[in-house]
Amino acid sequence: MFIFSKADPNDMQIDQFEITGSTYEPKGDVLFNGSKFNCADRSGLVELAECAALCNDSALDYNQVSLSCTLNFFYFFFV
């Protein structure tokens, strides 16, 4: 998983995170550069976690031609 930590017209920085765990059970860690990371330190990770928690129809699609992944999900916001 990655987030854009900086996005300016002339400069962009992407931070990549590793997610451990492989089931629907809420067990696992978020790693940054191989070390355990507190997601609350990055607002982008918190927002992504909220989307994932509220998402009930998602898919991660890998495109072999462009070697890229796309996260497809529906996000419902209720007021």
N, C-alpha and C positions, 0 to 999 in steps of 0.2 A: 504494500500500500504506500502511496506517497501523497504528500501535500506540497503545494507551492508556498514556500516560506518567504519568497520575495518575487515580485513580478512587476518590473518596470519596463518601459519601452526598450531600454538598452541593456537590461540585466535581468536574469531570471535564476532563481535558486529552487531546486527541488530536493526535499528531504524524503528519503525512502525509509520505511519502517517495515520490520518483519513481525508477523503475527503468528504466535504459536497456538497449538490446539487444533483439533480437527473434528470436533463434534458440535452438536447444538448445545452441549453442556457449557455453561459459562466459565470455562477454565482455560487459561492460557495467559500469555504475556505479550506486551508490545515491546519490541526491541529496537533500539536505534544505535547503529554502529556496534551491534553485538551486546549492548548493555540494556538492562531493564529500564523502561522509560515510563514516566508518569504522564499519562495523556492529558491531564489537566494543565500541563505546561504549554500546550499548543491548542489554541481555540479551533483550528482546523480539524484536529483529531476529535475533539469533543463534538463538533458539528457533524462529522462523518459518522461517529458512533450513534448520535441521535437519529440520523437518517437510517442507519442500518437497523436500529432497534424498532423503528416505526415501519420499516419496510416489510411487506409480506409477499412480495413477488419480485425477486431479484435474480439476476444472472450475471456471471462474469464471462464475457465472450472474448476468445482469443482469435485474432486474425493472423493466419500464417503468412499471408502476403506482406502485410505491413509490420508484422512482428509486434503488434500492439494489443493491449487489452482494453475492453470497454466495460464499465460497470453500468448495467441497466437496472433501474429500479423506479418504482412509483413511490412518491413521497406525498403523503396526505397531511395537510395541516388543518386542524380544527380550531375554531375560535370559540 
